[in-house]
Amino acid sequence: MAGEKRPRRANGEGSIYQRSSDGKWVGSAYVYTSSGQIKRRPVYGSSFDEVRAKLDERKVNSAHGIPVPDRSYSVAQWFERWLVTVREERRPTTYVGYENAVRLYIVPGLGRRALPRLTAAHVRAFMAGVRERCLCCMHGWDLRRPEEDRCCSVGRCCGHRPSQRQVQYVHAVLRNGLAAAEREELVTRNVAKLVRVSVPRYKVGKGLTVAQAHKLLQAAKGRRHYALYVVAATLGLRHGELLGLRWQDVDFERATVTIAQTVQRADGRLYVAEAKTEASEATIPLPKVTRRVLEEHRTRQDEERRTAGDAWQDRGLVFASTVGTPTEPRNLGRDFERVRELADMPDVRLHDLRHTVVSLLLDLGTPPHVVQAIARHAHIDVTMAIYAHTNLDAMRQALDAIEWKEL
């Protein structure tokens, strides 16, 4: 209110005054900024008490080493800058996922807000909007449909909303971006951490029995990717690790394989990247059957190299295309679909072969920590969760063995 009486402030407490132009109250004080300098910074409010509270909070933060940002970003400006760092430091697939979340969700929903003024209430409302937003409307899929099949563009929203996993991923990207802003002292706290988002329940993949794995490999025998399926079933390599495996990583004399890189598709291109994690980069023993199949595969690849002639691009890959370049993951997926059709096992996934190694080794009495090292799981809980899911028959046999005496 204009003309409100102000108590006198002591030296060093900062100044507070009311602007005659609009009646707003303004306070300012010298505080530490994120550049390491002491500068005079203002705060604003509708009353003297509001400004005084803001000013006191800022001075207390400064006294405790929490600086005031030197530059004020909008959420959109900050995430645009942050994505540049992500592109330089993260894997291509990670960048593409982050960029999609920022472009499709975060910028439209929060982009205009000032980064330092973003609150948990803003994030909570934003996440509620993400849950209810129709993917059809957002991506413009409806406009590409025949007119008689349209819904959103004619006012009948189809309600194709994001999955729980998508919602959780958008929140994770927002939280990671704000954490980077917090590290650069552009915000005093990460408000996304204050908002809870339900974590989806992930299904644990199940491995195959010995008989099922044998049946699947028999169906693949004679096909070009037969050796790849054998390696998957005996070493438990991931999809991208199989395609990124190089001959220099296979030591036939010492009978070992070193996992060092992966092949992934991102942003319409194939990328060769380092292994998933430090735990993924490991040297594991090469079983005799796998070594024999790989030696036969190398002989067949030499024939492909001679056939391709000058068209061959030597990348040193074990499971390369017919001209030596990385194999397209989608082509491998189509080939595996054909294999499981031949084996009459329509529900089996290629990743199930990786889980098969875990369950078979534990069934043989291999210590869990050894199986964890072979599977290269970061945590042994993952190893045991797979085994518990695949060992249902053994549990049933154990329970059936209980003999109840008549009461």
Wavefront OBJ file of the C-alpha trace (Angstrom):
o trace
v 0.000 0.000 0.000
v 1.334 3.427 -0.954
v 2.537 5.432 2.018
v 3.066 2.371 4.222
v 5.408 3.267 7.090
v 8.763 1.526 6.952
v 10.852 0.667 10.005
v 14.386 1.958 9.892
v 16.997 -0.668 8.889
v 20.478 -0.818 10.340
v 23.637 -0.365 8.313
v 24.495 -3.428 6.224
v 20.945 -4.792 6.225
v 20.249 -3.477 2.736
v 17.792 -0.844 1.601
v 14.052 -1.170 0.996
v 11.871 1.426 -0.693
v 8.556 1.751 -2.494
v 8.477 2.781 -6.132
v 6.207 5.719 -6.839
v 5.545 4.560 -10.401
v 3.654 1.368 -9.560
v 3.669 1.069 -5.772
v 5.923 -2.015 -5.809
v 8.399 -2.525 -2.985
v 12.062 -3.025 -3.885
v 14.917 -4.175 -1.707
v 18.616 -4.587 -2.463
v 21.747 -5.724 -0.663
v 25.320 -6.751 -1.397
v 25.590 -10.549 -1.739
v 27.941 -13.100 -3.267
v 27.125 -14.049 -6.870
v 27.879 -17.203 -8.839
v 30.822 -15.444 -10.511
v 32.513 -15.178 -7.110
v 32.038 -11.404 -6.885
v 30.046 -9.365 -4.364
v 27.345 -7.375 -6.139
v 24.226 -5.442 -5.209
v 21.159 -7.509 -6.163
v 17.471 -6.470 -5.933
v 14.340 -8.312 -4.796
v 10.725 -7.269 -5.370
v 7.386 -7.681 -3.605
v 3.979 -6.200 -2.937
v 4.712 -5.193 0.672
v 7.569 -4.117 2.873
v 7.419 -7.334 4.931
v 7.504 -9.533 1.830
v 10.582 -7.753 0.470
v 12.281 -7.807 3.854
v 11.733 -11.579 4.138
v 13.143 -12.140 0.641
v 16.101 -9.885 1.327
v 16.878 -11.568 4.655
v 16.680 -15.013 3.049
v 19.064 -13.951 0.294
v 21.548 -12.536 2.811
v 21.407 -15.694 4.939
v 22.030 -17.829 1.835
v 24.962 -15.635 0.881
v 26.411 -15.967 4.386
v 26.184 -19.768 4.059
v 27.940 -19.829 0.696
v 24.837 -20.035 -1.524
v 25.416 -17.410 -4.214
v 22.910 -15.456 -6.263
v 23.051 -16.311 -10.003
v 24.842 -13.727 -12.128
v 22.650 -14.489 -15.118
v 18.960 -15.299 -15.214
v 18.008 -18.026 -17.698
v 14.565 -19.081 -18.711
v 13.965 -22.830 -18.427
v 14.098 -23.117 -22.217
v 17.390 -21.203 -22.463
v 19.017 -23.279 -19.748
v 17.970 -26.655 -21.177
v 19.156 -25.598 -24.626
v 22.573 -24.865 -23.130
v 22.547 -28.059 -21.046
v 21.807 -30.245 -24.087
v 25.051 -29.035 -25.667
v 26.912 -30.529 -22.709
v 24.874 -33.729 -22.939
v 25.778 -34.112 -26.615
v 29.491 -33.772 -25.800
v 29.580 -36.008 -22.729
v 26.879 -38.669 -23.153
v 26.196 -41.478 -25.582
v 24.272 -40.556 -28.776
v 21.211 -42.570 -27.723
v 21.137 -40.727 -24.392
v 21.302 -37.345 -26.117
v 18.486 -38.201 -28.532
v 16.239 -39.309 -25.670
v 17.001 -36.183 -23.634
v 16.519 -33.884 -26.611
v 13.117 -35.413 -27.380
v 11.975 -34.972 -23.778
v 13.150 -31.343 -23.719
v 11.670 -30.436 -27.112
v 8.332 -32.227 -26.796
v 7.577 -31.767 -23.104
v 9.805 -29.509 -20.996
v 10.093 -26.474 -23.282
v 6.370 -26.367 -24.210
v 5.342 -26.868 -20.584
v 7.920 -24.869 -18.611
v 10.142 -23.108 -21.139
v 8.939 -19.542 -20.529
v 9.408 -19.634 -16.776
v 12.451 -17.984 -15.206
v 14.817 -20.728 -14.086
v 15.509 -19.304 -10.578
v 11.777 -18.837 -9.964
v 10.764 -22.368 -10.898
v 8.985 -23.968 -7.956
v 7.910 -27.462 -6.958
v 4.297 -26.362 -7.557
v 5.183 -25.513 -11.169
v 6.826 -28.915 -11.652
v 3.906 -30.724 -9.995
v 1.414 -29.036 -12.322
v 3.662 -29.724 -15.304
v 3.935 -33.437 -14.538
v 0.161 -33.661 -14.165
v -0.127 -32.139 -17.629
v 2.374 -34.615 -19.055
v 0.276 -37.522 -17.756
v -2.864 -36.169 -19.422
v -1.374 -34.955 -22.703
v -2.484 -36.862 -25.767
v 0.462 -38.209 -27.777
v -1.617 -38.134 -30.926
v -2.199 -34.390 -30.565
v 1.384 -33.670 -29.506
v 3.047 -35.465 -32.426
v 0.459 -34.501 -35.032
v -0.214 -38.135 -35.894
v -3.896 -37.408 -36.354
v -3.273 -35.012 -39.221
v -1.520 -37.771 -41.158
v -4.469 -40.145 -40.908
v -7.317 -40.423 -43.399
v -9.995 -37.863 -42.625
v -12.544 -40.483 -41.597
v -10.109 -41.881 -38.979
v -9.203 -38.595 -37.352
v -10.061 -37.795 -33.753
v -7.961 -35.080 -32.116
v -8.043 -32.647 -35.029
v -11.833 -32.747 -35.149
v -12.399 -32.475 -31.422
v -12.650 -36.127 -30.431
v -9.365 -36.783 -28.615
v -8.350 -40.431 -28.769
v -6.806 -40.271 -25.292
v -3.532 -41.909 -26.339
v -1.581 -40.755 -23.302
v 2.070 -41.357 -22.292
v 2.935 -44.550 -20.469
v 4.074 -44.493 -16.861
v 7.604 -45.122 -18.126
v 7.437 -42.068 -20.439
v 6.179 -39.836 -17.631
v 8.946 -41.035 -15.327
v 11.553 -40.452 -18.070
v 10.439 -36.831 -18.653
v 10.706 -36.204 -14.917
v 14.180 -37.786 -14.853
v 15.384 -35.509 -17.689
v 13.956 -32.448 -15.930
v 15.609 -33.502 -12.662
v 18.981 -34.080 -14.362
v 18.866 -30.728 -16.136
v 18.030 -28.859 -12.942
v 20.768 -30.752 -11.094
v 23.252 -29.352 -13.613
v 21.854 -25.850 -13.008
v 22.243 -26.393 -9.272
v 25.885 -27.428 -9.721
v 26.516 -24.227 -11.651
v 24.799 -22.305 -8.828
v 22.083 -20.947 -11.106
v 19.384 -22.270 -8.767
v 19.591 -22.766 -5.018
v 17.898 -26.162 -5.085
v 16.580 -28.775 -7.501
v 12.812 -28.396 -7.192
v 12.168 -31.461 -9.390
v 13.493 -33.625 -6.550
v 10.609 -32.408 -4.399
v 8.038 -33.884 -6.794
v 7.408 -37.607 -6.639
v 6.622 -39.559 -9.778
v 5.488 -43.173 -9.726
v 8.200 -45.563 -10.880
v 6.946 -48.170 -13.376
v 7.209 -51.827 -12.514
v 9.600 -53.456 -14.947
v 9.042 -57.012 -16.062
v 12.016 -59.268 -15.429
v 12.862 -61.201 -18.576
v 13.060 -64.944 -18.279
v 15.741 -67.182 -19.686
v 15.293 -70.368 -21.671
v 15.789 -73.916 -20.527
v 18.614 -75.977 -22.042
v 16.123 -77.743 -24.291
v 14.582 -74.457 -25.473
v 17.978 -72.861 -26.156
v 19.065 -75.952 -28.107
v 15.843 -75.875 -30.138
v 16.296 -72.207 -30.982
v 19.938 -72.651 -32.037
v 19.026 -75.648 -34.162
v 16.523 -73.451 -36.012
v 19.242 -70.840 -36.570
v 21.843 -73.310 -37.810
v 22.991 -72.554 -41.326
v 21.792 -68.955 -41.177
v 24.222 -66.066 -41.501
v 23.785 -64.927 -37.881
v 24.055 -68.393 -36.337
v 27.373 -67.596 -34.629
v 25.894 -64.435 -33.126
v 23.073 -66.421 -31.525
v 25.556 -68.936 -30.112
v 27.615 -66.135 -28.555
v 24.440 -64.604 -27.106
v 23.382 -67.937 -25.584
v 26.785 -68.864 -24.148
v 28.266 -65.498 -23.099
v 25.179 -63.422 -22.333
v 26.204 -60.391 -24.387
v 23.716 -57.592 -24.884
v 22.254 -56.752 -28.299
v 24.570 -53.789 -28.985
v 27.606 -55.591 -27.529
v 27.145 -58.447 -30.012
v 27.124 -56.019 -32.945
v 30.082 -54.050 -31.545
v 32.313 -57.088 -30.895
v 35.647 -56.899 -32.788
v 38.059 -59.651 -33.746
v 40.762 -57.891 -31.756
v 38.542 -58.388 -28.679
v 38.574 -62.180 -29.171
v 41.733 -63.951 -27.968
v 41.601 -67.525 -29.268
v 44.892 -68.508 -27.619
v 43.884 -67.390 -24.137
v 40.221 -68.272 -24.811
v 38.848 -64.876 -23.672
v 36.527 -62.183 -24.978
v 36.778 -58.516 -23.985
v 33.633 -56.387 -24.123
v 34.661 -52.878 -25.106
v 32.070 -51.277 -27.385
v 28.495 -51.373 -28.642
v 26.634 -50.496 -31.830
v 23.462 -48.440 -31.420
v 20.982 -46.617 -33.602
v 20.198 -43.013 -32.669
v 18.820 -40.063 -34.602
v 18.622 -42.132 -37.796
v 22.270 -43.235 -37.688
v 24.365 -46.117 -36.387
v 26.908 -45.224 -33.707
v 29.791 -47.197 -32.261
v 30.105 -46.296 -28.583
v 31.877 -47.493 -25.468
v 30.335 -50.299 -23.424
v 27.250 -49.515 -21.331
v 29.041 -49.016 -18.003
v 32.406 -49.662 -16.391
v 30.957 -52.949 -15.122
v 30.079 -53.849 -18.722
v 33.696 -53.484 -19.847
v 35.138 -56.828 -18.876
v 37.110 -59.826 -20.079
v 35.259 -63.121 -19.789
v 36.250 -66.716 -20.641
v 35.454 -68.110 -24.086
v 33.802 -71.569 -23.913
v 35.072 -74.286 -26.262
v 31.831 -74.530 -28.223
v 31.754 -70.749 -28.722
v 35.395 -70.671 -29.816
v 34.753 -73.395 -32.411
v 31.690 -71.602 -33.822
v 33.566 -68.270 -33.991
v 36.475 -69.868 -35.868
v 34.026 -71.267 -38.424
v 32.325 -67.881 -38.644
v 35.655 -66.151 -39.318
v 36.272 -68.488 -42.246
v 32.843 -67.617 -43.713
v 33.515 -63.904 -43.200
v 36.807 -64.224 -45.121
v 34.785 -65.584 -48.044
v 32.397 -62.605 -47.797
v 35.370 -60.255 -47.821
v 36.714 -61.816 -51.012
v 33.282 -61.679 -52.630
v 32.783 -58.002 -51.727
v 36.207 -57.019 -53.095
v 36.733 -53.253 -53.109
v 33.296 -52.696 -51.558
v 34.478 -54.260 -48.265
v 34.965 -51.716 -45.461
v 37.129 -53.353 -42.851
v 35.933 -52.258 -39.392
v 37.259 -55.385 -37.703
v 33.747 -56.370 -36.559
v 32.943 -59.996 -35.799
v 29.293 -59.710 -36.809
v 29.547 -57.208 -39.641
v 27.304 -56.698 -42.644
v 28.133 -58.310 -45.988
v 30.427 -55.349 -46.755
v 32.125 -55.090 -43.341
v 30.085 -52.220 -41.902
v 28.123 -52.451 -38.606
v 25.042 -54.641 -38.878
v 21.751 -52.774 -38.785
v 20.016 -53.750 -35.497
v 16.634 -53.824 -37.224
v 17.912 -56.338 -39.782
v 19.103 -58.572 -36.956
v 15.698 -58.229 -35.310
v 13.957 -59.361 -38.490
v 16.285 -62.343 -38.812
v 15.596 -63.390 -35.227
v 11.855 -63.169 -35.846
v 12.312 -65.714 -38.624
v 14.408 -67.965 -36.360
v 11.805 -68.042 -33.599
v 9.100 -68.784 -36.175
v 11.122 -71.772 -37.405
v 11.573 -72.893 -33.792
v 7.863 -72.339 -33.064
v 8.793 -70.077 -30.135
v 6.940 -66.817 -30.970
v 7.309 -65.194 -27.540
v 11.093 -65.531 -27.203
v 13.207 -62.364 -27.419
v 16.851 -62.138 -28.392
v 17.563 -60.641 -24.940
v 16.182 -63.823 -23.359
v 19.359 -65.607 -24.488
v 21.326 -63.282 -22.204
v 19.104 -64.237 -19.264
v 19.489 -67.914 -20.166
v 23.189 -67.789 -19.279
v 22.342 -66.472 -15.806
v 19.769 -69.145 -14.989
v 21.815 -72.032 -16.400
v 24.987 -71.093 -14.512
v 23.151 -70.705 -11.212
v 21.392 -74.033 -11.789
v 24.831 -75.608 -12.161
v 25.785 -74.317 -8.726
v 27.998 -71.472 -9.903
v 28.461 -68.901 -7.096
v 26.211 -65.851 -7.654
v 29.116 -63.379 -7.596
v 30.785 -65.333 -10.438
v 27.567 -65.286 -12.478
v 27.274 -61.561 -11.817
v 30.810 -61.050 -13.177
v 30.047 -63.092 -16.317
v 26.744 -61.289 -16.948
v 28.406 -57.981 -16.012
v 25.493 -56.806 -13.899
v 26.239 -53.718 -11.826
v 24.339 -55.200 -8.869
v 23.921 -58.806 -7.803
v 20.250 -58.104 -7.071
v 19.647 -57.999 -10.834
v 21.326 -61.373 -11.267
v 19.245 -63.005 -8.558
v 15.999 -61.388 -9.726
v 16.444 -62.977 -13.164
v 17.173 -66.351 -11.598
v 14.175 -66.155 -9.272
v 11.932 -65.386 -12.237
v 13.261 -68.238 -14.368
v 13.462 -70.894 -11.657
v 9.725 -71.358 -11.156
v 9.837 -75.070 -12.010
v 12.551 -75.708 -9.425
v 10.529 -73.880 -6.791
v 7.460 -75.932 -7.650
v 9.422 -79.167 -7.306
v 10.743 -78.049 -3.922
v 7.238 -77.246 -2.663
v 5.793 -80.500 -4.016
v 8.454 -82.389 -2.078
v 6.953 -81.274 1.220
v 5.065 -84.152 2.834
v 2.255 -83.067 5.086
v 1.249 -85.362 7.893
v -2.418 -85.823 8.563
v -3.676 -83.580 11.323
l 1 2 3 4 5 6 7 8 9 10 11 12 13 14 15 16 17 18 19 20 21 22 23 24 25 26 27 28 29 30 31 32 33 34 35 36 37 38 39 40 41 42 43 44 45 46 47 48 49 50 51 52 53 54 55 56 57 58 59 60 61 62 63 64 65 66 67 68 69 70 71 72 73 74 75 76 77 78 79 80 81 82 83 84 85 86 87 88 89 90 91 92 93 94 95 96 97 98 99 100 101 102 103 104 105 106 107 108 109 110 111 112 113 114 115 116 117 118 119 120 121 122 123 124 125 126 127 128 129 130 131 132 133 134 135 136 137 138 139 140 141 142 143 144 145 146 147 148 149 150 151 152 153 154 155 156 157 158 159 160 161 162 163 164 165 166 167 168 169 170 171 172 173 174 175 176 177 178 179 180 181 182 183 184 185 186 187 188 189 190 191 192 193 194 195 196 197 198 199 200 201 202 203 204 205 206 207 208 209 210 211 212 213 214 215 216 217 218 219 220 221 222 223 224 225 226 227 228 229 230 231 232 233 234 235 236 237 238 239 240 241 242 243 244 245 246 247 248 249 250 251 252 253 254 255 256 257 258 259 260 261 262 263 264 265 266 267 268 269 270 271 272 273 274 275 276 277 278 279 280 281 282 283 284 285 286 287 288 289 290 291 292 293 294 295 296 297 298 299 300 301 302 303 304 305 306 307 308 309 310 311 312 313 314 315 316 317 318 319 320 321 322 323 324 325 326 327 328 329 330 331 332 333 334 335 336 337 338 339 340 341 342 343 344 345 346 347 348 349 350 351 352 353 354 355 356 357 358 359 360 361 362 363 364 365 366 367 368 369 370 371 372 373 374 375 376 377 378 379 380 381 382 383 384 385 386 387 388 389 390 391 392 393 394 395 396 397 398 399 400 401 402 403 404 405 406 407
